[in-house]
């Protein structure tokens, strides 16, 4: 199994006004974007070429939107403080750039 191109843990994943998980995981690996619960169950996944990632207007730096399979998910990356000595969680900008890179659309 190849090394994931992007991984973020502790991600709040929501759909419309409903929170699906407060400590989920976002992973880009082998050409697919996966949204996972904190237990590792799949919420949704799609080929990265079919995913649209963006930042919502007037939102904090840690928020991103991801459109997968006709559904829009709200992602909050960096919702918590990192543990001492641990690097901080990836920002929404890094997630959007990773989706563009993986899909071949450039950064």
Buried (B, 14 or more C-beta within 10 A) or exposed (E): EEEBBBBBBBBBBBBEEEEBBBBBBBBBBBEBBBBBBBEEEEBBBBBBEEBEBEBEEEEEEBBBBBBBEEEEBBBBBBBBEEEEEEEEBBBBEBBBBBBBBBBEEEE
